[in-house]
Amino acid sequence: MNQDRIKGTVDELTGSAKRKAGEWTGDTPLQVEGITQKVKGKIENSIGKIEDAIDEANREADAQHDSRA
Protein backbone atom coordinates (compact mmCIF):
# COMPACT_ATOMS: atom_id res chain seq x y z
CA MET A 1 0.00 0.00 0.00
CA ASN A 2 1.44 3.35 -1.01
CA GLN A 3 1.06 6.86 0.39
CA ASP A 4 -1.77 7.78 -2.00
CA ARG A 5 -3.88 4.86 -0.82
CA ILE A 6 -3.24 5.70 2.84
CA LYS A 7 -4.04 9.39 2.33
CA GLY A 8 -7.09 8.46 0.27
CA THR A 9 -8.43 6.19 2.98
CA VAL A 10 -7.91 8.88 5.62
CA ASP A 11 -9.67 11.48 3.45
CA GLU A 12 -12.58 9.10 2.77
CA LEU A 13 -13.08 8.42 6.47
CA THR A 14 -12.70 12.06 7.47
CA GLY A 15 -15.06 13.15 4.71
CA SER A 16 -17.68 10.64 5.81
CA ALA A 17 -17.42 11.87 9.40
CA LYS A 18 -17.76 15.52 8.34
CA ARG A 19 -20.75 14.75 6.15
CA LYS A 20 -22.48 12.86 8.94
CA ALA A 21 -21.68 15.61 11.47
CA GLY A 22 -23.12 18.16 9.06
CA GLU A 23 -26.29 16.08 8.72
CA TRP A 24 -26.70 15.79 12.48
CA THR A 25 -26.16 19.50 13.10
CA GLY A 26 -27.91 20.83 9.99
CA ASP A 27 -24.64 22.38 8.81
CA THR A 28 -24.95 22.20 5.01
CA PRO A 29 -21.47 23.65 4.28
CA LEU A 30 -19.92 20.95 6.49
CA GLN A 31 -21.90 18.29 4.62
CA VAL A 32 -20.61 19.61 1.30
CA GLU A 33 -17.05 19.77 2.65
CA GLY A 34 -17.36 16.17 3.81
CA ILE A 35 -18.71 14.96 0.48
CA THR A 36 -15.92 16.79 -1.35
CA GLN A 37 -13.24 15.33 0.91
CA LYS A 38 -14.67 11.83 0.52
CA VAL A 39 -14.59 12.13 -3.28
CA LYS A 40 -11.02 13.43 -3.08
CA GLY A 41 -10.14 10.39 -0.98
CA LYS A 42 -11.70 8.01 -3.49
CA ILE A 43 -9.67 9.62 -6.28
CA GLU A 44 -6.44 9.41 -4.26
CA ASN A 45 -7.17 5.79 -3.41
CA SER A 46 -7.78 4.99 -7.08
CA ILE A 47 -4.51 6.66 -8.09
CA GLY A 48 -2.74 4.62 -5.43
CA LYS A 49 -4.27 1.40 -6.75
CA ILE A 50 -3.09 2.25 -10.26
CA GLU A 51 0.42 2.98 -8.97
CA ASP A 52 0.43 -0.32 -7.07
CA ALA A 53 -0.67 -2.19 -10.21
CA ILE A 54 2.09 -0.52 -12.26
CA ASP A 55 4.70 -1.39 -9.63
CA GLU A 56 3.50 -4.99 -9.53
CA ALA A 57 3.59 -5.25 -13.33
CA ASN A 58 7.13 -3.85 -13.36
CA ARG A 59 8.25 -6.33 -10.69
CA GLU A 60 6.76 -9.21 -12.68
CA ALA A 61 8.41 -8.00 -15.87
CA ASP A 62 11.76 -7.69 -14.08
CA ALA A 63 11.37 -11.19 -12.64
CA GLN A 64 10.60 -12.64 -16.06
CA HIS A 65 13.52 -10.78 -17.59
CA ASP A 66 15.91 -11.99 -14.86
CA SER A 67 14.85 -15.62 -15.25
CA ARG A 68 15.62 -15.57 -18.98
CA ALA A 69 19.23 -14.48 -18.49
C-alpha positions in Angstrom: 0.0 0.0 0.0 1.4 3.3 -1.0 1.1 6.9 0.4 -1.8 7.8 -2.0 -3.9 4.9 -0.8 -3.2 5.7 2.8 -4.0 9.4 2.3 -7.1 8.5 0.3 -8.4 6.2 3.0 -7.9 8.9 5.6 -9.7 11.5 3.4 -12.6 9.1 2.8 -13.1 8.4 6.5 -12.7 12.1 7.5 -15.1 13.2 4.7 -17.7 10.6 5.8 -17.4 11.9 9.4 -17.8 15.5 8.3 -20.8 14.7 6.1 -22.5 12.9 8.9 -21.7 15.6 11.5 -23.1 18.2 9.1 -26.3 16.1 8.7 -26.7 15.8 12.5 -26.2 19.5 13.1 -27.9 20.8 10.0 -24.6 22.4 8.8 -24.9 22.2 5.0 -21.5 23.7 4.3 -19.9 20.9 6.5 -21.9 18.3 4.6 -20.6 19.6 1.3 -17.0 19.8 2.7 -17.4 16.2 3.8 -18.7 15.0 0.5 -15.9 16.8 -1.4 -13.2 15.3 0.9 -14.7 11.8 0.5 -14.6 12.1 -3.3 -11.0 13.4 -3.1 -10.1 10.4 -1.0 -11.7 8.0 -3.5 -9.7 9.6 -6.3 -6.4 9.4 -4.3 -7.2 5.8 -3.4 -7.8 5.0 -7.1 -4.5 6.7 -8.1 -2.7 4.6 -5.4 -4.3 1.4 -6.7 -3.1 2.2 -10.3 0.4 3.0 -9.0 0.4 -0.3 -7.1 -0.7 -2.2 -10.2 2.1 -0.5 -12.3 4.7 -1.4 -9.6 3.5 -5.0 -9.5 3.6 -5.3 -13.3 7.1 -3.8 -13.4 8.3 -6.3 -10.7 6.8 -9.2 -12.7 8.4 -8.0 -15.9 11.8 -7.7 -14.1 11.4 -11.2 -12.6 10.6 -12.6 -16.1 13.5 -10.8 -17.6 15.9 -12.0 -14.9 14.8 -15.6 -15.3 15.6 -15.6 -19.0 19.2 -14.5 -18.5 
